[in-house]
Amino acid sequence: MGSSVRELAGATPASRDRYVDLLRVGSLGAVVLGHWLMAAVTPDGVGNLLAVVPALQPLTWLLQVMPVFFFVGGFSHALSYRSLLRKRPEGSEDSVYSAFLRVRLQRLLRPTMVFVLVWGAAALLVQLLGGGGGLTGVTLRMVTQPLWFIGIYLAMVAFTPPLLRLHERYGWGAFAGLAGAAVAVDVLRFAAGVPYVEFLNFAFVWLAVHQLGFLRADGRIRLRRAALLAGGGLVTAAALVALGPYPLSMVGMPGEKVSNMAPPTLALLAHGLWLVGAVELLRAPAARLLERPRVWRTVVAANGVAMTAFLWHLTAMFGVYGALLALDADLPEPASAAWWTQVPLRLALAAALTAALVAAFRTFERPAAPTSPGTPGASGAGPLAALGATLCLLGVLGLSMVGFGGLLDGRTALLIAIPVSAPAAVAMTLGGWLLVERAGRRTP
């Protein structure tokens, strides 16, 4: 592993934007750390530290960094799709789309499917043996929740070609259109009381942040605009929270009537703007730091296992708490002095167990062989790939909502007004992935 990382780092082309890799790793790392810190586990159940100590909710303005990951995704997707377009045979954009989906989704879906199948089998075995209560039941319900992020990311990949064309035609106007649509949704939601309209902002808010990545790929977020994004976004988010119907926390809170996350709100979009502006202002000093070989090797190594670590970090966290309970260790009242004293130990144990899980499953995150667009004769590959991506999106989102608890009881969750069970969600995800694979490899 060490030699391969050294070789990869040494072979990095001078044209590569190393800062983007750092942002990808850093944003996922911040999410993992946030989840570990927010968990308030006691023998009586699992709570949220931010609900126990509401004064800590401003920390979510630093730790809620998913907008940065989606921003980086837009940058990478623009470069990847344009690269495939340059290599395509004349008139084969249909096969370019299918190849693009396969390339972008392989490193995402392969480790995800392994995670889903391993946990699905474990959940079935536990429930067949009569288990599933207490912390085990909570784990079965919650361990899939972070998959919502993968579902949203799938949608961003699928919409990249049409939105990239809009960007190339309208530039900042395409971003403004998506942001304006997010504003309109919240006006209809809060001022007019239109039911269900808020779910449209799952698309408009996250795709607007994704669109900023296209702008960065074209060098259109320079220091002045980065400062405007950071300052304007922060002021707007603060004003919306202070004067509007938006909560302070930028992550979901148990029992709240309005969440900034599910579905996303205009306040979360403003939060995303200030984060994007802030990280762009730090680009130059970070780039100098990344020129150091040891620092860059660390980033390369972390990038190679980042998705695996993200998928398994809750497994590790619940594993640590389960071991502590099994050993009859003292779990202090959340936010008490004793609880804070235990934080470093719990974080170290969760990190160690995550590292062990990464060592076991990292092979599934290795990049696959490069895919080239098919010839013009490969007709129908694009629609087949789009269907596969849609099934994956619905399956992953459904699984994030229903979890693996209640498998034998037929437990379901509503996904766009349709009840979805865990087995159905797994089947959709697996079937969609196979369709994307088939379409991406299709030849005449």
HUNOR-V345075 format. One record per residue. N is the residue number from 1. OMEGA is omega as a letter, one per 40 degrees, with the letter a starting at -180 (NA if undefined). NEAR is the number of other ideal C-beta (glycine too) atoms within 8 Angstrom. Layout:
BEGIN
n,omega,near
N,OMEGA,NEAR
N,OMEGA,NEAR
END
This chain:
BEGIN
n,omega,near
1,a,5
2,a,5
3,a,6
4,i,7
5,i,12
6,i,9
7,i,8
8,a,10
9,a,11
10,a,6
11,a,6
12,i,10
13,a,5
14,a,4
15,a,3
16,i,7
17,a,6
18,a,11
19,i,10
20,i,10
21,i,12
22,i,11
23,i,13
24,a,12
25,a,12
26,a,10
27,i,13
28,i,13
29,i,10
30,i,11
31,i,15
32,a,12
33,i,10
34,i,12
35,a,12
36,a,12
37,a,10
38,a,10
39,i,11
40,a,12
41,i,10
42,i,10
43,a,4
44,a,3
45,a,6
46,i,9
47,a,11
48,a,10
49,a,13
50,i,14
51,i,10
52,a,9
53,a,7
54,i,7
55,i,5
56,a,8
57,i,10
58,i,7
59,i,8
60,i,13
61,i,9
62,a,7
63,i,12
64,a,12
65,i,12
66,i,9
67,i,13
68,i,13
69,a,15
70,i,16
71,i,18
72,i,13
73,i,13
74,i,18
75,a,14
76,a,10
77,i,15
78,a,15
79,a,9
80,a,11
81,i,13
82,i,9
83,i,8
84,i,14
85,a,9
86,a,6
87,a,7
88,i,11
89,a,7
90,i,5
91,a,5
92,a,13
93,i,9
94,a,11
95,i,16
96,a,13
97,a,13
98,i,18
99,i,14
100,i,14
101,a,17
102,a,15
103,a,12
104,a,11
105,a,14
106,a,10
107,i,11
108,a,12
109,i,12
110,i,11
111,i,14
112,a,14
113,i,11
114,i,10
115,a,11
116,a,12
117,i,9
118,a,8
119,i,12
120,i,12
121,i,8
122,a,8
123,i,14
124,i,10
125,a,8
126,a,11
127,i,11
128,i,7
129,i,6
130,i,5
131,i,7
132,i,11
133,i,5
134,a,5
135,i,11
136,i,11
137,i,10
138,i,11
139,a,12
140,i,13
141,a,10
142,a,11
143,i,12
144,a,13
145,i,9
146,i,12
147,i,12
148,a,12
149,i,10
150,i,11
151,i,13
152,a,11
153,i,12
154,i,14
155,i,12
156,i,15
157,a,14
158,a,11
159,a,9
160,a,14
161,i,9
162,a,7
163,i,13
164,i,13
165,i,8
166,i,10
167,a,15
168,i,6
169,a,7
170,i,8
171,a,11
172,i,8
173,i,7
174,i,14
175,a,13
176,i,8
177,i,10
178,i,12
179,i,11
180,i,8
181,i,10
182,i,15
183,a,9
184,i,8
185,a,13
186,i,12
187,i,9
188,a,9
189,a,11
190,a,8
191,a,6
192,i,7
193,i,6
194,a,7
195,i,4
196,a,5
197,a,9
198,a,10
199,i,8
200,a,10
201,i,14
202,i,10
203,a,8
204,a,13
205,a,16
206,i,13
207,i,13
208,i,14
209,i,15
210,a,15
211,i,14
212,i,15
213,i,17
214,a,15
215,i,13
216,i,13
217,i,10
218,i,9
219,a,6
220,i,9
221,i,11
222,a,7
223,a,7
224,a,6
225,i,10
226,i,15
227,i,10
228,i,9
229,a,15
230,a,15
231,a,10
232,i,11
233,a,16
234,i,10
235,a,8
236,i,10
237,i,13
238,i,8
239,i,9
240,i,13
241,a,11
242,a,6
243,a,5
244,a,9
245,a,4
246,i,10
247,a,9
248,a,7
249,i,11
250,i,10
251,a,12
252,i,9
253,a,12
254,i,7
255,a,4
256,a,9
257,i,2
258,i,8
259,i,10
260,a,14
261,a,10
262,e,6
263,i,11
264,a,12
265,i,15
266,i,12
267,i,13
268,i,13
269,i,14
270,i,13
271,i,15
272,i,15
273,a,14
274,i,15
275,i,13
276,i,18
277,a,17
278,a,10
279,i,11
280,i,13
281,a,10
282,a,8
283,a,10
284,i,6
285,i,7
286,i,10
287,i,10
288,i,7
289,a,8
290,i,12
291,i,7
292,a,7
293,a,6
294,i,6
295,a,10
296,i,13
297,i,11
298,i,8
299,i,13
300,i,13
301,a,10
302,i,10
303,a,10
304,a,11
305,a,11
306,a,12
307,i,12
308,i,14
309,i,13
310,a,11
311,a,11
312,a,13
313,i,13
314,i,12
315,i,12
316,a,14
317,i,12
318,i,13
319,i,9
320,a,12
321,i,13
322,i,11
323,i,9
324,i,9
325,i,11
326,i,6
327,a,6
328,i,4
329,a,6
330,i,4
331,a,9
332,i,8
333,a,7
334,i,11
335,i,9
336,i,8
337,i,5
338,i,9
339,i,11
340,i,8
341,a,6
342,a,9
343,a,9
344,i,6
345,a,7
346,i,11
347,a,11
348,i,8
349,i,10
350,i,13
351,a,9
352,a,8
353,i,12
354,i,13
355,i,8
356,i,9
357,i,13
358,i,12
359,a,7
360,a,6
361,a,14
362,a,11
363,a,5
364,i,9
365,a,12
366,i,8
367,i,4
368,i,8
369,a,3
370,i,5
371,i,10
372,i,7
373,i,11
374,i,13
375,a,9
376,a,9
377,a,7
378,a,14
379,i,7
380,a,8
381,a,15
382,i,12
383,i,7
384,i,13
385,i,16
386,i,11
387,i,10
388,i,18
389,i,15
390,i,10
391,i,13
392,a,16
393,a,13
394,a,15
395,a,17
396,i,16
397,i,12
398,a,14
399,i,15
400,a,13
401,a,11
402,a,13
403,a,15
404,i,11
405,i,10
406,i,7
407,a,12
408,i,7
409,a,5
410,a,6
411,a,11
412,i,8
413,a,10
414,i,9
415,a,11
416,i,6
417,i,4
418,i,6
419,a,7
420,i,13
421,i,10
422,i,13
423,i,7
424,i,10
425,i,15
426,a,13
427,i,9
428,a,13
429,a,17
430,i,10
431,i,11
432,i,17
433,i,13
434,i,9
435,i,13
436,i,17
437,a,10
438,a,10
439,a,15
440,a,14
441,a,8
442,i,12
443,a,7
444,NA,6
END
